[in-house]
Amino acid sequence: QVQLVESGGGLVQAGGSLRLSCAASGRTFSFLTAGWFRQAPGKEREFVAGIEPGLDWSPKRTSYADSVRGRSTISRDNAKNTVYLQMNGLKPEDTAVYYCATTRGDLSTAQGQDVRGYDYWGQGTQVTVSS
C-alpha cells in the first residue's frame, strides 16, 4: 500500500508560483510512476504531470499536460519519498484541487495519463489563483 499526502497549495495571485509536495509512505514508492492531477469544480479530474521512477542515477522521464507545459516542473526525491510540482506563472484557470497518485505503469501508456490508470491517491491540496 502507498499513502500519499499533498501539501503546498494555497491562495496566490495570477502570475505567482507554488511548489506542491506529495509525501509518500510505502516501500514501493520509488518504483512507481507518480502523477499530479487536478480537478476544478464541475470538471473532470485531469492529468497535469507525471514522472517515472527510473534509476536513481538516471534521468526520469516526465510528461506534462499542454495546459501546464513550459511553466511547470515535476520532480521527485526518492530518498525523501516525495514528488514535487513546481508551478510558475499561475493562472486563474489553474484553480483546482491538486492530487498526487501512483501507478505501476509508465507514461508511454494511455493509463499513464489517465485517472483510471492510477491506483493510489492522496486527499488533495487546494490551489486557488486570484485574478
Secondary structure, DSSP 4 states (H G I P E B T S, - for coil): --EEEEE--EEEETT--EEEEEEEESTTGGGSEEEEEEE-TTS--EEEEEE----TTS---EEE-TTTTTTEEEEEEGGGTEEEEEE-S--GGG-EEEEEEEESS-TTSGGGGSGGG--EE---EEEEEE-
